[in-house]
Amino acid sequence: MAKFEFLYSSFEWLIQNDGWKNVIMWIIGGILIFLAIKKEMEPTLLLPMGFGAILVNIPMADAIAAHGPITTLYNAGIANELFPLLLFIGIGAMIDFGPLLSNPKLMIFGAAAQFGIFFTLCLASVFFPNINDAASIAIIGAADGPTAIAVSQALNSSYQGAIMVAAYSYMALVPVIQPPVIKMMTTKKERLIRMPYAPKSVSKTTRILFPIVITLIAGIFAPSAVSLVGFLMFGNLIRECGVLDSLSETAQKVLANLITIFLGISIALQMQADKFLNVATLVIMGLGLFAFVFDTIGGILVAKLINLFSRNKINPMIGAAGISAFPMSGRIVHKMGLEEDPQNFLLMHSIGVNVSGQIASVIAGGMILNFFL
């Protein structure tokens, strides 16, 4: 009898207290965990995010109380943008700007691949009258989770949870999203274009000056981007200075992994059922996909435009690598080139474009803040 009373009370809770919403969030959390483990999609992020989604949707859980651990993590690391900025140090330490410095014109494609951000801003403003919300949603197109977190937090968007989940989910799905878009926008003849790589030596002085100069330029033209760009470039300076190898390795591995775990589980605070399960979340997920697709299209179209006036043709696929999903997008383009022609090695070109996209996306985030903060 007691068993039936328990089942009845559980069913009553599900119906009367919107408990079914919590169950849906448990399922969403389970899907994120599945993608992390089975599909190996950004496991260091999706696994804690998925588990956190389950944790915060347990009724009356102490984890999300005023002084609960997840609330404390969120207030300490996301509410003040600390975690995204620390993660930028790790990302900067991972990036080798050598391919970009040996061929600076690749920066064009990094800038072009931010087209989706501003196109999505126009579209998002139709659905979300609050321009800060629209701008925060548009930055999903930066294909850079930390930038999306920092911008949506600074603009105090009401949809931070959905924005964070969309940004990181689509980053993980780049290998699924980009190939069909690239094939749709290019012909087989274009995908067969070979781009010989003649590496130019980049001096240590140039490598050291580059992050300093980029930070100064960002500070002059986009002051709101200084923190984002500065922490990224500081991480790269640690890598390139040559006297902090152990610190560089720590930033790339220990720091980046630890902060990513904290990010994933604290982001889940914004995934409580009453905040997350609504029509706006579905619209944001759709707009995020739109932004990623048009980022890819923007980079490819600029490459095609340059080919109209250039003798040395560019394989337009490398334009797609201008999104900030480093190094996934660069590797995807390289892999697609090899599928078309086993002797066509696009890796250094695509990685050069990919790292330029990392810089461009952070600057784009700063521009958004300059406009709307």
N, C-alpha and C positions, 0 to 999 in steps of 0.2 A: 504493500500500500504506500509506504514511504517513497518507494521508487517512482510510482505514478504521480505522487504529489510533487516530487522534485521535477519531473518532466513537465508537469502542468505549469509549475511556477516558472520554469525556464522558458516555456513557450509564451507565457503571459508577459515575461520581461521582454522577449523579442518583439512582441506586437505593440505593447503599450509604451515602451521606453525607447522606441526606434533601435532596439538591439540588433535588428537585422543589418543596420548600417555598419555596426561594429564587425559583424560576421563578414560582410563584403570587404571591409578593410583587412581582415585577417587573410582573406583569399588573395587580395592584391599584394599583401606582404609576402604570402607564399609564392606568388608568381615571380616577384622580384628575387626571392631566394632561389627559386628554380632556375631563373635566367643566369644568376651568378654562379651557381654550382654546375648545372648541367650544360649550359651554353657558354660558360666562362665569359660572360659579358660584364666587364668592369666589376669583377667580384669583390674587390676591396671596398667598393662603394655600395653596390646594390645589395650585398649580403647584410651589412649593418642597417641599411635603409629599410630593407624588407623586414628584418627582425624588429627594428624599431617601430615600424608601422603596426605590427602585431602587438607590441608592448604597450604603445600609447592608446590602443583601443580596447584594452582590458578595463572594464568598468571599475572606477574608483581605485585604479592602480596608483601606488604611491610614487611611481616613476615620474608622473606628470603633475604631482602636487606642487604647490608654490615653491617649496625648497627640495623637490625631488631631483634625482640625478640628471634626468634628461632636461628638465627645465633649467637646472644649473648650468649644464653644458651649453645649452642654447643661449642663455643670457651671457655666458662668459666668452663664447666663441663666435656666435653668428650675429647676435643682436648688435655687437660692436664691430662686426666684420673682421675679427681677428683671425679666425680659422682660414677664410679664403685668402687673406694676405700671407699668412704663414705658408699655405700650400703653394702660393706663387713662388716663394723662395725655392721650394723643392722642384717645381716645374722648371724654373730658370736654370737650376743646376743640372737638369737633365738635358737641356737643349744645347746642341752644337750649332752655332750660327755660321760655321765655316762655309757650307754650301751657299748660303745667302750672301755672305760677304764676298765670295768669289764671283758671284753673278747678281749684283744688286738689283737688276731690272726685274727679278722675280718678285720684288715687293709689290709690283703692279697687281699681280694676281692675288696676293694676300689682301690688298685693299678692295679689289673687285669682288671678292667672295664675301664681303660684308654687305653686299647689296640687299640680301634678304632681310637684314635687320631693319633697314629704313623702309623697305617695301611693306614689311609686316607691321611696322609702326602705323602706317597709313590705314592698313586693313583693321588692325586691332582697335584703333580709335573709333571705328564704326560700332564695335560690339561693347567697348568699355569707355564710357564718356569721361571717366577720370583719366586724364592724360598721363599721370604717373603710373597708373596700372597698365595702360597701353604701352608705354615706353619700357616698363619692366618686362612685359610679355615679349616685346620685340627683341630684347637682348638675348632671348633663348637662341636666336639666330647666330649669336657669337660662337656657338658650339663650344662654349667654355663654361663649365659649371661654376667655378669660383667667381667669374665675372658676373654671371647671372645672379648669384647669391648677393654679391656686393652691391650691384645696382638696385635690385629689388628691395634690399634692406635699406639702402640709403634713400630711396624714393618712397619708403614706407608703403609698399604695395599691399593690398588686402589679399593677394593671391600668391604669397610667397611659397607656400607648400606645393601648389600645382606647378608653379614656375620652376622650382628646384627639381621636382620629379621629372618634368618634361625635359629640362635641359640635360640632366644626366642620363635619362632613359634614351634619348635620341643620340647622345654621344656614344652610348653603348651599341646603338643600332646602326651606326654609320656604315658598317660593312653590309648591312641589308638595304639601307636607303640609297646610298650613292651609286652602286653599279648600274641599276636600271635607269637612273636619271642620266648618267654619263652616256650610256648606250643610246638612249633616246635622243640626246643632244649632239651626238657625233656620228659621222659615217665611218664605215670600216676603213676607208682610205685615210681618213684623219687619224684613226686610232693606230694605223701602221706607220705614222710619221716617226722617223728615228731622230733622236737628239743626242749626238755624240757629246760625251762629257769630257772636257779637257780641264782638269782641276787646276786652279791657280792657287799658288801658295798664299796663305793669309798670315801675316806676321803676328807675333804675340802682342805687339803694341796695338795693332788694329783690333784684335780680339778684346783687349782690355779697355780700349777707348770706346768701343761700340756701345756697351751698356751704359756708360757714363753719358755719352753724347745723346743717346736715345732718351734717357731720363730727362736731360736738360731740355731737349726739343719738346717733349711731352709737357714738361712743366711750363714752358713759355706759351704753347699754343692750346693746351688742354689742361689747365691746372687741376681740374677735378680728377684727372687720370693719373696724377703723380703717384699716389699710393699704389695703385694697381700696377702701373708700368714700373715704378721704382722697385717694388719688392721682387718682381719678375727679373728685372735687370740686376738687382743685387745678387740674386741666386746665381745668375750667369757669371757675374764678376767673381764670385767665390770659385766657380768652376775654372775660369780662365786665368786667374791671377797666378796660379802655379805654386802658391805657398800654403794653400789651405786644402790640400787633397783629402785629408781625413774628414774635414768639415763638409766638403763638397759631397763626399760619399754618404755622410750622415744625412745631409739635406735631401739627397736623391732617394734614399731608401728609408731610413728610420723616420725622419721627420715627415716626409710625404705620406708614407703609409699610415703613420699614427694619426696625423691630422685628417686623412681621408676617412679613417674609421670613425673619428669623433664627428666629422661632418655628417657622415651617413646616418649615424644614430641620433644626432641632435636635429637634423632636418626633419626626422620623423615627427617631431613635436607639431609640425605644421600639417601632419597627415591624419589628424584626428577626424573621425567620420563627419562630425557636424561642420567642419571647415572644408573638407576635401570633396565630399560626395554632393556635387551640385552640377548644374548645367555649365556653369562658368569653367569648371575644371575640364570638361570635355572640349569646350571651345578653345581653351588654352592649349590643350594637347594637339588639337587640329592646327592652330596657328603656329605652334612650335614645329610641327612637321612641315608646314608651308614655308617657314623661315629657312629650315635646313635645305629643302629642295631648291629654293630660289638663291640661296648662297651658292650652291653647286652650279646652278645655271648661270649665275652672274660671272663666276670665274671662267667658265667655258666660253661664254659669249665674248668676253674681252680677249681671250686667246684667239678666237676666230677673227675678231676685228683686226688684231695685230697682224695676223697672217695675210690679210688683204693687202698690206703695204710692206711686207717683209719678204726678203729673198730667202732667208733661212727660216723655214717654217717651224712653228711650234706645235708640238702635239697638244691639241686643246684639252686633253684629259688632265694635264697638269694643273690647269686652271681650277679644277674641282678640288685640288688639294689645298686651296687657299683657306678653307674653313679651319677653325682652330683645334679640331680634334686630332691632337698630336700624340703619337706618330701614325695613328690608324689610317687617316685619309691618305697620307703620303704612301703608305704601304699598299693600300688598295689600288691606287693609280698604277704603281709599279707592277703589281700582280696582273692587272688588266692588260697592261702593255705586253707582258710576257705571254699572256694567253693568246694575244693576236699575233705576236712574233717573238719566238723564244730568244731571239738575239737583240731585242729592243729593251735596253736597260734604262728605265726612267727614274730610278730610285733617287739619285742625287738631285735631279731637277725637282721631283715631286716633294722631297723632304725640304729643299730650299724654299719652295712655295709654302709648304706646311708651317715652317717656323715663322715665315713672314706673316702668315695668317694669325699666328699666336700673338704677335705684336699688334697687328691691325685690329684684332678683336678687342684687346685690352684698351687700345686708344679709342675704338668705337664706343666702348662702355663709358669711357671718360667723357666723350662728346655728348652722349646721352645725358650724363649727369650735369654737364655744363649747360645744356639746353633746359633741363627741367627741374634741377635742384634749387 
